[in-house]
Amino acid sequence: MRLFYSSNLNMLNIFKKKDPGFFSPDDQQLIVDAIKRAESETSGEIRLFVESRCGYVNALDRAKELFEKLHMYETEAKNGVLVYLAMKDRQLAVFGDEGIDQKVGAAFWQQEVQRIVKQFGQQSYALGIQDMVLAIGDALKAAFPYNKKSDLNELPDDIVYGK
């Protein structure tokens, strides 16, 4: 597993299904639809984990921990990508497995993080996440195109919320 890029934006029982108020129902649906659309043309998997605060000094460490707790390393092609957000701490990390890391360069991830940070600055959190997810989906599609005979949706598409 390898981290792609992160930015400081100025136990399974830790996960929640319900949004603690970060996104409206429409925003949640926009994000989940983006994940489904991004994954529809690739064997890659994208997950979004959102929590209030990052209990770690470095969001990358938290993203790596969550990547493992969400069993994202279990994808057959090692092509899972986790987008991690700590909303109140204003931290963002993007963490991916070794398969996608070998195929996609670091410049792409830096560009995507910078783009999402710009949208976050305009308070467009859901649209920023949507754009980033779709861009990650395009990168995954180029490296791991969808094969309708063998590809399965290996991980849930829902947003995962922390405490």
C-alpha positions in Angstrom: 0.0 0.0 0.0 1.1 3.5 -0.7 0.0 7.0 -0.1 -0.6 9.2 -3.0 -0.9 12.7 -1.5 -2.3 14.5 1.4 -3.0 18.1 2.4 -3.7 19.9 5.7 -6.6 22.2 4.8 -5.8 24.9 7.6 -12.1 -0.7 15.2 -15.2 -1.3 13.0 -17.5 0.0 15.8 -16.0 3.4 15.1 -17.9 3.6 11.8 -21.4 5.1 11.4 -23.9 4.8 8.7 -25.6 8.1 9.4 -24.1 11.5 8.4 -23.5 13.6 11.5 -24.5 16.7 9.6 -21.7 17.3 7.1 -23.8 16.8 4.0 -27.4 17.3 3.0 -29.3 14.2 1.8 -28.9 15.5 -1.8 -25.1 16.0 -1.3 -24.8 12.4 0.1 -26.6 11.1 -2.9 -24.5 13.2 -5.3 -21.3 11.7 -3.7 -22.6 8.1 -3.7 -23.7 8.4 -7.3 -20.3 9.7 -8.2 -18.6 6.7 -6.6 -21.0 4.3 -8.5 -20.4 6.1 -11.7 -16.6 6.2 -11.3 -16.5 2.5 -10.5 -18.8 1.5 -13.4 -16.0 1.5 -15.9 -13.2 0.1 -13.8 -12.4 -2.8 -11.5 -11.0 -0.2 -9.0 -12.7 0.6 -5.8 -13.2 4.1 -4.2 -14.3 4.7 -0.7 -14.9 8.0 1.2 -14.4 8.2 4.9 -15.5 11.3 6.7 -15.1 12.3 10.4 -15.0 15.4 12.5 -11.5 15.2 13.8 -8.4 13.4 13.0 -7.0 11.9 16.2 -3.6 11.6 14.6 -1.0 14.3 14.0 -0.8 13.2 10.4 -3.9 12.4 8.4 -2.0 10.0 6.3 -1.5 7.7 9.3 -5.2 7.8 9.9 -6.0 7.1 6.3 -3.7 4.1 6.3 -5.3 2.8 9.5 -8.8 3.2 8.0 -7.7 1.6 4.7 -6.8 -1.5 6.6 -9.9 -1.4 8.9 -12.2 -1.1 5.8 -10.3 -4.1 4.3 -9.6 -2.1 1.2 -6.4 -4.1 0.7 -8.6 -7.1 -0.2 -9.3 -6.0 -3.8 -8.0 -8.6 -6.3 -6.0 -6.1 -8.3 -4.9 -4.0 -5.3 -6.6 -1.0 -6.8 -8.6 0.5 -3.9 -8.4 4.2 -3.2 -9.5 5.8 0.1 -10.4 9.5 0.2 -10.2 10.6 3.9 -11.6 13.8 5.3 -11.5 15.2 8.8 -13.9 18.1 8.5 -13.4 20.1 11.6 -9.6 19.7 11.5 -9.6 20.5 7.8 -7.5 17.6 6.8 -7.5 15.5 3.6 -5.6 12.4 2.6 -5.8 10.2 -0.4 -4.5 6.7 0.1 -4.3 3.9 -2.4 -3.2 0.3 -2.7 0.0 -0.8 -4.5 -1.7 -1.8 -7.8 -2.9 1.7 -8.6 0.3 3.3 -7.2 2.3 1.4 -9.8 0.1 2.7 -12.6 -0.6 6.3 -11.8 1.9 9.0 -11.0 2.1 11.3 -8.0 1.5 14.5 -10.1 -2.1 13.4 -10.8 -2.9 13.0 -7.1 -1.3 16.3 -6.2 -3.4 18.0 -8.9 -6.6 16.4 -7.7 -6.0 17.3 -4.1 -5.3 20.9 -5.1 -8.5 21.0 -7.1 -10.6 19.7 -4.3 -9.0 22.1 -1.8 -9.9 25.0 -4.1 -13.5 23.8 -4.2 -13.5 23.4 -0.4 -12.4 27.0 -0.1 -15.6 27.9 -1.9 -17.6 25.7 0.5 -18.4 23.3 -2.3 -17.6 20.1 -0.3 -19.9 17.7 -2.1 -19.0 19.0 -5.6 -15.3 18.9 -4.8 -15.6 15.3 -3.6 -17.7 14.4 -6.6 -15.1 15.9 -9.0 -12.2 14.2 -7.2 -14.0 10.8 -7.2 -14.8 11.0 -10.9 -11.2 12.0 -11.7 -9.9 9.0 -9.6 -12.4 6.9 -11.5 -10.9 8.1 -14.8 -7.4 7.2 -13.6 -8.6 3.8 -12.4 -10.4 3.2 -15.7 -7.2 3.9 -17.7 -5.2 1.5 -15.5 -7.9 -1.1 -14.7 -10.6 -1.1 -17.3 -13.9 -2.8 -16.4 -14.3 -6.4 -17.6 -18.0 -7.3 -17.5 -17.2 -11.0 -17.3 -15.0 -10.9 -14.2 -15.4 -7.6 -12.4 -17.4 -7.4 -9.2 -18.1 -4.5 -6.9 -15.8 -5.7 -4.2 -16.5 -2.9 -1.6 -19.6 -0.9 -0.7 -20.1 2.5 -2.4 -21.6 4.2 0.6 -19.9 7.1 2.6 -18.4 5.8 5.8 -18.6 8.2 8.8 -16.4 8.1 11.9 -17.0 9.4 15.3 
